[in-house]
Amino acid sequence: MASENDRLKKIVADLQLDKVILKESLDHLKPKA
């Protein structure tokens, strides 16, 4: 059970990281002058 929770936490962390990277990439593509 613990290992399943760790696996889910890792997946959620990876998804959050992806969102941050995506947001930063979009900010880079559309710089706010």
mmCIF file of the N, C-alpha and C atoms, coordinates in Angstrom:
data_MODEL
# 
_entry.id   MODEL 
# 
loop_
_atom_site.group_PDB 
_atom_site.id 
_atom_site.type_symbol 
_atom_site.label_atom_id 
_atom_site.label_alt_id 
_atom_site.label_comp_id 
_atom_site.label_asym_id 
_atom_site.label_entity_id 
_atom_site.label_seq_id 
_atom_site.pdbx_PDB_ins_code 
_atom_site.Cartn_x 
_atom_site.Cartn_y 
_atom_site.Cartn_z 
_atom_site.occupancy 
_atom_site.B_iso_or_equiv 
_atom_site.pdbx_formal_charge 
_atom_site.auth_seq_id 
_atom_site.auth_comp_id 
_atom_site.auth_asym_id 
_atom_site.auth_atom_id 
_atom_site.pdbx_PDB_model_num 
ATOM 1  N N  . MET A 1 1  ? 0.840 -1.205 0.000   1.00 0.00 ? 1  MET A N  1 
ATOM 2  C CA . MET A 1 1  ? 0.000 0.000  0.000   1.00 0.00 ? 1  MET A CA 1 
ATOM 3  C C  . MET A 1 1  ? 0.880 1.261  0.000   1.00 0.00 ? 1  MET A C  1 
ATOM 4  N N  . ALA A 1 2  ? 1.900 1.252  0.814   1.00 0.00 ? 2  ALA A N  1 
ATOM 5  C CA . ALA A 1 2  ? 2.785 2.419  0.894   1.00 0.00 ? 2  ALA A CA 1 
ATOM 6  C C  . ALA A 1 2  ? 3.463 2.664  -0.457  1.00 0.00 ? 2  ALA A C  1 
ATOM 7  N N  . SER A 1 3  ? 3.907 1.587  -1.091  1.00 0.00 ? 3  SER A N  1 
ATOM 8  C CA . SER A 1 3  ? 4.602 1.742  -2.374  1.00 0.00 ? 3  SER A CA 1 
ATOM 9  C C  . SER A 1 3  ? 3.642 2.313  -3.419  1.00 0.00 ? 3  SER A C  1 
ATOM 10 N N  . GLU A 1 4  ? 2.373 1.939  -3.354  1.00 0.00 ? 4  GLU A N  1 
ATOM 11 C CA . GLU A 1 4  ? 1.380 2.469  -4.300  1.00 0.00 ? 4  GLU A CA 1 
ATOM 12 C C  . GLU A 1 4  ? 1.210 3.969  -4.080  1.00 0.00 ? 4  GLU A C  1 
ATOM 13 N N  . ASN A 1 5  ? 1.167 4.373  -2.811  1.00 0.00 ? 5  ASN A N  1 
ATOM 14 C CA . ASN A 1 5  ? 1.039 5.800  -2.507  1.00 0.00 ? 5  ASN A CA 1 
ATOM 15 C C  . ASN A 1 5  ? 2.261 6.564  -3.012  1.00 0.00 ? 5  ASN A C  1 
ATOM 16 N N  . ASP A 1 6  ? 3.444 5.998  -2.814  1.00 0.00 ? 6  ASP A N  1 
ATOM 17 C CA . ASP A 1 6  ? 4.661 6.657  -3.280  1.00 0.00 ? 6  ASP A CA 1 
ATOM 18 C C  . ASP A 1 6  ? 4.626 6.803  -4.796  1.00 0.00 ? 6  ASP A C  1 
ATOM 19 N N  . ARG A 1 7  ? 4.126 5.756  -5.479  1.00 0.00 ? 7  ARG A N  1 
ATOM 20 C CA . ARG A 1 7  ? 4.064 5.795  -6.936  1.00 0.00 ? 7  ARG A CA 1 
ATOM 21 C C  . ARG A 1 7  ? 3.106 6.893  -7.393  1.00 0.00 ? 7  ARG A C  1 
ATOM 22 N N  . LEU A 1 8  ? 1.964 6.993  -6.729  1.00 0.00 ? 8  LEU A N  1 
ATOM 23 C CA . LEU A 1 8  ? 0.993 8.027  -7.100  1.00 0.00 ? 8  LEU A CA 1 
ATOM 24 C C  . LEU A 1 8  ? 1.542 9.420  -6.817  1.00 0.00 ? 8  LEU A C  1 
ATOM 25 N N  . LYS A 1 9  ? 2.228 9.552  -5.674  1.00 0.00 ? 9  LYS A N  1 
ATOM 26 C CA . LYS A 1 9  ? 2.808 10.868 -5.339  1.00 0.00 ? 9  LYS A CA 1 
ATOM 27 C C  . LYS A 1 9  ? 3.825 11.276 -6.392  1.00 0.00 ? 9  LYS A C  1 
ATOM 28 N N  . LYS A 1 10 ? 4.608 10.307 -6.872  1.00 0.00 ? 10 LYS A N  1 
ATOM 29 C CA . LYS A 1 10 ? 5.617 10.608 -7.884  1.00 0.00 ? 10 LYS A CA 1 
ATOM 30 C C  . LYS A 1 10 ? 4.947 11.037 -9.187  1.00 0.00 ? 10 LYS A C  1 
ATOM 31 N N  . ILE A 1 11 ? 3.856 10.354 -9.540  1.00 0.00 ? 11 ILE A N  1 
ATOM 32 C CA . ILE A 1 11 ? 3.135 10.710 -10.770 1.00 0.00 ? 11 ILE A CA 1 
ATOM 33 C C  . ILE A 1 11 ? 2.582 12.120 -10.664 1.00 0.00 ? 11 ILE A C  1 
ATOM 34 N N  . VAL A 1 12 ? 1.984 12.437 -9.513  1.00 0.00 ? 12 VAL A N  1 
ATOM 35 C CA . VAL A 1 12 ? 1.420 13.778 -9.314  1.00 0.00 ? 12 VAL A CA 1 
ATOM 36 C C  . VAL A 1 12 ? 2.527 14.833 -9.372  1.00 0.00 ? 12 VAL A C  1 
ATOM 37 N N  . ALA A 1 13 ? 3.651 14.548 -8.747  1.00 0.00 ? 13 ALA A N  1 
ATOM 38 C CA . ALA A 1 13 ? 4.770 15.496 -8.751  1.00 0.00 ? 13 ALA A CA 1 
ATOM 39 C C  . ALA A 1 13 ? 5.266 15.709 -10.180 1.00 0.00 ? 13 ALA A C  1 
ATOM 40 N N  . ASP A 1 14 ? 5.342 14.617 -10.949 1.00 0.00 ? 14 ASP A N  1 
ATOM 41 C CA . ASP A 1 14 ? 5.794 14.734 -12.340 1.00 0.00 ? 14 ASP A CA 1 
ATOM 42 C C  . ASP A 1 14 ? 4.817 15.590 -13.145 1.00 0.00 ? 14 ASP A C  1 
ATOM 43 N N  . LEU A 1 15 ? 3.523 15.399 -12.908 1.00 0.00 ? 15 LEU A N  1 
ATOM 44 C CA . LEU A 1 15 ? 2.520 16.174 -13.645 1.00 0.00 ? 15 LEU A CA 1 
ATOM 45 C C  . LEU A 1 15 ? 2.622 17.649 -13.284 1.00 0.00 ? 15 LEU A C  1 
ATOM 46 N N  . GLN A 1 16 ? 2.817 17.942 -11.992 1.00 0.00 ? 16 GLN A N  1 
ATOM 47 C CA . GLN A 1 16 ? 2.941 19.335 -11.567 1.00 0.00 ? 16 GLN A CA 1 
ATOM 48 C C  . GLN A 1 16 ? 4.179 19.962 -12.195 1.00 0.00 ? 16 GLN A C  1 
ATOM 49 N N  . LEU A 1 17 ? 5.267 19.195 -12.244 1.00 0.00 ? 17 LEU A N  1 
ATOM 50 C CA . LEU A 1 17 ? 6.502 19.701 -12.839 1.00 0.00 ? 17 LEU A CA 1 
ATOM 51 C C  . LEU A 1 17 ? 6.267 19.992 -14.316 1.00 0.00 ? 17 LEU A C  1 
ATOM 52 N N  . ASP A 1 18 ? 5.559 19.088 -14.994 1.00 0.00 ? 18 ASP A N  1 
ATOM 53 C CA . ASP A 1 18 ? 5.262 19.297 -16.412 1.00 0.00 ? 18 ASP A CA 1 
ATOM 54 C C  . ASP A 1 18 ? 4.472 20.583 -16.612 1.00 0.00 ? 18 ASP A C  1 
ATOM 55 N N  . LYS A 1 19 ? 3.504 20.842 -15.716 1.00 0.00 ? 19 LYS A N  1 
ATOM 56 C CA . LYS A 1 19 ? 2.698 22.054 -15.842 1.00 0.00 ? 19 LYS A CA 1 
ATOM 57 C C  . LYS A 1 19 ? 3.559 23.296 -15.676 1.00 0.00 ? 19 LYS A C  1 
ATOM 58 N N  . VAL A 1 20 ? 4.486 23.257 -14.721 1.00 0.00 ? 20 VAL A N  1 
ATOM 59 C CA . VAL A 1 20 ? 5.367 24.404 -14.486 1.00 0.00 ? 20 VAL A CA 1 
ATOM 60 C C  . VAL A 1 20 ? 6.245 24.648 -15.707 1.00 0.00 ? 20 VAL A C  1 
ATOM 61 N N  . ILE A 1 21 ? 6.802 23.567 -16.248 1.00 0.00 ? 21 ILE A N  1 
ATOM 62 C CA . ILE A 1 21 ? 7.668 23.685 -17.431 1.00 0.00 ? 21 ILE A CA 1 
ATOM 63 C C  . ILE A 1 21 ? 6.864 24.223 -18.611 1.00 0.00 ? 21 ILE A C  1 
ATOM 64 N N  . LEU A 1 22 ? 5.643 23.708 -18.776 1.00 0.00 ? 22 LEU A N  1 
ATOM 65 C CA . LEU A 1 22 ? 4.796 24.158 -19.883 1.00 0.00 ? 22 LEU A CA 1 
ATOM 66 C C  . LEU A 1 22 ? 4.475 25.635 -19.738 1.00 0.00 ? 22 LEU A C  1 
ATOM 67 N N  . LYS A 1 23 ? 4.137 26.053 -18.510 1.00 0.00 ? 23 LYS A N  1 
ATOM 68 C CA . LYS A 1 23 ? 3.808 27.458 -18.270 1.00 0.00 ? 23 LYS A CA 1 
ATOM 69 C C  . LYS A 1 23 ? 5.009 28.353 -18.566 1.00 0.00 ? 23 LYS A C  1 
ATOM 70 N N  . GLU A 1 24 ? 6.191 27.929 -18.121 1.00 0.00 ? 24 GLU A N  1 
ATOM 71 C CA . GLU A 1 24 ? 7.387 28.735 -18.359 1.00 0.00 ? 24 GLU A CA 1 
ATOM 72 C C  . GLU A 1 24 ? 7.691 28.802 -19.846 1.00 0.00 ? 24 GLU A C  1 
ATOM 73 N N  . SER A 1 25 ? 7.460 27.687 -20.560 1.00 0.00 ? 25 SER A N  1 
ATOM 74 C CA . SER A 1 25 ? 7.704 27.657 -21.991 1.00 0.00 ? 25 SER A CA 1 
ATOM 75 C C  . SER A 1 25 ? 6.761 28.634 -22.699 1.00 0.00 ? 25 SER A C  1 
ATOM 76 N N  . LEU A 1 26 ? 5.493 28.630 -22.284 1.00 0.00 ? 26 LEU A N  1 
ATOM 77 C CA . LEU A 1 26 ? 4.528 29.546 -22.900 1.00 0.00 ? 26 LEU A CA 1 
ATOM 78 C C  . LEU A 1 26 ? 4.906 30.992 -22.601 1.00 0.00 ? 26 LEU A C  1 
ATOM 79 N N  . ASP A 1 27 ? 5.357 31.253 -21.383 1.00 0.00 ? 27 ASP A N  1 
ATOM 80 C CA . ASP A 1 27 ? 5.777 32.619 -21.033 1.00 0.00 ? 27 ASP A CA 1 
ATOM 81 C C  . ASP A 1 27 ? 6.961 33.037 -21.892 1.00 0.00 ? 27 ASP A C  1 
ATOM 82 N N  . HIS A 1 28 ? 7.825 32.075 -22.199 1.00 0.00 ? 28 HIS A N  1 
ATOM 83 C CA . HIS A 1 28 ? 8.992 32.364 -23.029 1.00 0.00 ? 28 HIS A CA 1 
ATOM 84 C C  . HIS A 1 28 ? 8.555 32.691 -24.458 1.00 0.00 ? 28 HIS A C  1 
ATOM 85 N N  . LEU A 1 29 ? 7.601 31.916 -24.953 1.00 0.00 ? 29 LEU A N  1 
ATOM 86 C CA . LEU A 1 29 ? 7.142 32.124 -26.339 1.00 0.00 ? 29 LEU A CA 1 
ATOM 87 C C  . LEU A 1 29 ? 6.375 33.447 -26.481 1.00 0.00 ? 29 LEU A C  1 
ATOM 88 N N  . LYS A 1 30 ? 5.641 33.809 -25.424 1.00 0.00 ? 30 LYS A N  1 
ATOM 89 C CA . LYS A 1 30 ? 4.876 35.055 -25.469 1.00 0.00 ? 30 LYS A CA 1 
ATOM 90 C C  . LYS A 1 30 ? 5.348 35.979 -24.348 1.00 0.00 ? 30 LYS A C  1 
ATOM 91 N N  . PRO A 1 31 ? 6.491 36.600 -24.510 1.00 0.00 ? 31 PRO A N  1 
ATOM 92 C CA . PRO A 1 31 ? 6.994 37.495 -23.460 1.00 0.00 ? 31 PRO A CA 1 
ATOM 93 C C  . PRO A 1 31 ? 6.071 38.689 -23.276 1.00 0.00 ? 31 PRO A C  1 
ATOM 94 N N  . LYS A 1 32 ? 5.874 39.063 -22.013 1.00 0.00 ? 32 LYS A N  1 
ATOM 95 C CA . LYS A 1 32 ? 5.001 40.211 -21.748 1.00 0.00 ? 32 LYS A CA 1 
ATOM 96 C C  . LYS A 1 32 ? 5.835 41.488 -21.793 1.00 0.00 ? 32 LYS A C  1 
ATOM 97 N N  . ALA A 1 33 ? 5.669 42.227 -22.846 1.00 0.00 ? 33 ALA A N  1 
ATOM 98 C CA . ALA A 1 33 ? 6.501 43.431 -23.026 1.00 0.00 ? 33 ALA A CA 1 
ATOM 99 C C  . ALA A 1 33 ? 6.152 44.441 -22.000 1.00 0.00 ? 33 ALA A C  1 
# 
